[in-house]
Amino acid sequence: MEVVLELLFIALALTLVGVSYLAYKKSHLRAALYFLLAFLLLAIKKVVELSKDALRVQRDVSAIVDALEVVVMILFLLALWKR
């Protein structure tokens, strides 16, 4: 059940990437581009977490995941601030 939720999260994040892309294409607002990048990084973060669990990767990927979270938060802040 947990894997299904994670896959739904990835699908939702990729859908939001598509919506953000359409918004950027229509308006050329930089904020939409920041949202696009943030949602894309969220999807990548979840794929890294899911692959770590599925493949039982021995390496500690928590540093990568934490860095992605920080970058996503910065992009959300920039998107809201630049409006």
N, C-alpha and C positions, 0 to 999 in steps of 0.2 A: 504494500500500500504506500509505503514511504517513497519508493522509486516512482510510482505513478504520480504522486504529488510533485516530485522533483521534475519529472518530464513535463507536467503541466506548467510548472513555473518557467521552464525553458521555453516552452511554446508561447506562453504569455509574453515573456520578455522579447522573443523574436517578433511577435505580433506588434508589440509596442515599438520595436525598431522600425518595422514597416510603416506604422502610422507616423512616427517621427520623421521618417524619410519623406513621406508624402507631404507632411506639413512644411518641411524645409524646402522641398521642391516648389511648393506653391508660394511660400512667403519669403524665402531666403533669409529668415531670421536666424541669427547665430544661436539663440536659445534652443531652437528645435534641433540644431546640430549637436549641441551639448547633450540634450536628452537622448538623441540617437546613440551617441557614444556611450552614455551611461547605461542605457538598456542593453546595448551590445556587450558591454563589460559584465553586466549582471548575468547575462546568459553564459558568457565564457566562464565566469566564476562558478556557476552552478555545474557546468560541464566538468570543470576541474575537480570539484568536490565529488560529483557522481562517479567520475572515472577513478578517482582515488579509492572510493569504496568498492567499486565493481572489480577493479583490477588488483586490488590490495597492494597498491604501490607502497614500497618500503620507505620511499623518501617522504620527508615531512613537507607537505605542501601548504601548511598553515601560513607560512610567511607570504606565499604568493596570493593566497586567498585574502589575507588581511590587507595586503597592498592593493588588491583590486577593490576591496570595500572602501578604502580611503579614497582612491581615485574616483570611484562612483559618487561618493558623497561630495567631493570637490566639484565634479561635473554638475551634479544637481544644484549645488550652491551657485555655481556660475550661471547656470541656465535661469535660475530664479532671479538672481541679482542683475543680470544683463537685460531683463525684460524691460 
